[in-house]
Amino acid sequence: MEMMRAVLALVLLVATGTASALETARALAAAGAPHLALARVEQLEPREQTAPRWPEWETLRIELLVALGRNAEALQRAQALPAGMPAPLLRECLLAAAQAGTASGEGAIARRHAARLLWALGPSAEETRTARLLVIDSYVADRQGEVAFLAMLRFQQDYAPIDHATAERFVEALLALDMEKQAVNWLASLDDASPLKLMLRLKAGLLGPDAVIAQARAALAKTRGGSIGYWRVLAEAAQRRQDRALRVEALEHVVGEEAAARSRAAATALWEAYLAAARDTANQDRMLVGEDAAWADFAARRLAASPQLARAFFAHLVRRGRARETRLNAQLQLVYSLQQARLERTALRLFDAVQWDDSELDTQARYLLGAMAEGLSRPVLAIRFWKGLATPPGVNAEQWQARLGAAYWRGGMADAAVSTLRGLLAAGKPLPPEAAREVMAVAREMLAAGKLEAAGEVLRGLLPVAEGTQQRRDVLHLLGRIAEQGAQFQLAADYYLRSALLADDKAPDALALQARLAAALNLVQAGFREDARAQLEWLVKHATDPVQVDIARRELSKL
């Protein structure tokens, strides 16, 4: 709702012409476009600190840098703030700088900025509260647990009763520092339905692992989203109960749901859990390390009954298998099993966490991983797994090239995209429907991005092999737009009119009418006035849209 209000405010400002450059940048930031807002600030902020409104520009700039994780830049700019900066804006900058210092591991710097705000600038009550919380965060980041805990107690004393969010902030910090006994001070302030409260009870010994597992399982059965907290609880309880299969299951979900910044560490933990589970189970069954065939057979037989243990064995073979063929087959089995369990994001993060050489990865596993990345809109990762891969078995060659080209384009590799699609279209053979639609989609994206030359090359290559009449019409219409934007009016009219003529004259659709009108307007620009007149008269006779008829009549009056 807040974002919607911000977007509406931005639209209103622009529509009424009352938006200053700074207000527009603020509205862009509030609308959830911080990168765009920062680009605007970097372009338009006055260079001189004495310029009108420079302090407001600089404040917004520092806050955006922090929001985007560019903390070193934010700290550098905060350090250079002039002494005469208005106090309210200076306080905003110092709060952002304290946040940046904490996030970048510069706790002392964060505290210095917070101290300046607290003791020299007369902060408001809310600013004081925020600064004190940032000081606590800075001690936590520096792993100065006892100092952080004392600061929390003082905060509790001054702001009692504290809200659920602040209590969770304190408890999460203390648990991360292995200070569960101190965290119990805020147990009563936590939401009863919170997985964090369950984790605290477990770590503080207030509930046993079995009871915690039962409660977490029950909560997961009721929870559709935001379940990572309960999976973390299950992973911890499984560790305490030495339940390797449960720990693997929990960590598989944690890896899939973890925030991107923490996903690599979570994936590393899952690899370790796999290896530990496989080793312990093998010891119980008197299986020797190095008997790869026996391990692979055990995993295959356990897939249905205990897929997590089976995946642990496959993972062990992936990392510890003696024969290359064994390792490659285990990779495929592990990836496929995760896919079947709908843990595609887990599979991607698991294999992305290891720096594999292409020769060390099974080709079919690479294809599956790339397809998962493609489905999750991770084109760069898809290309990482697909690059250099021959057309996989059972996959249409043309469709494969189209998917590669699309992934290159969407991953920001425009030259590779054009080259791949050029090779696909050079043969001049009709494309399968799926491949033709993929190429068309990429061409539209290129055109929308202003890459007219690339879009034109792709569309001209697609035209002779387009899928049916409708796609030929669409291709011709887009080529008309490209020519028109390049002021090639005669060529644009040619493309537009060819698109229109492929439609049914007796029942022209909206695209045909648009193409006729565009052809007429470009014919006027090209100097072919009589040809333009014929198109406009046709529109007056056949168009049903009053706007199009009015435009056609107005243009006719000019001829």
Beta strands, then each sheet from edge to edge (+ up, - down):
end
